[in-house]
Every structure is written in structure tokens, then in C-alpha cells.
Amino acid sequence: MPCSENLGSVHLVFWPGTFLLIYLVAKHNQFGLKEAVLALVGVKKFQRTLLINTVLAATLLGSLGLAVWIIQTCPN
């Protein structure tokens, strides 16, 4: 299997984490869906909690780490 096909598994880490973050930000800050997305992309300020920071770090570092691991294990 080519390595580019394995990179699709990065989406299995990134998107569920992103949806969880949207839910957590919306719930904690009493935002709607649009406001929560704007907050996560940096347009709107929001209150952070330890849980939000942990999920954000795990989502970003987990998907990036998985991508790096897949790329490094490619036989080239």
C-alpha cells in the first residue's frame, strides 16, 4: 500500500478531536456552533479550561505525530 493512502488515518484522529473541541468550547462558553468555530480559529475570544487545552494539544500533537510516524515508516 502506498504511504499516501496511509495518511488518511490522520483524519481519524484530527476530525473527531476537532468536533469534540467545538462541543467543549460551545458548552463551556455558552456559544452556538458558529461562535464556537470562530473561537477555535482565533476570531473570537473564549475561556479555556484544562480539559479544552488538553484536548486541543492531544488533537494537534496526535494527528501531527501520526503523520510524521507514517511518513518515516514509508519505504523510500
Beta strands, then each sheet from edge to edge (+ up, - down):
end
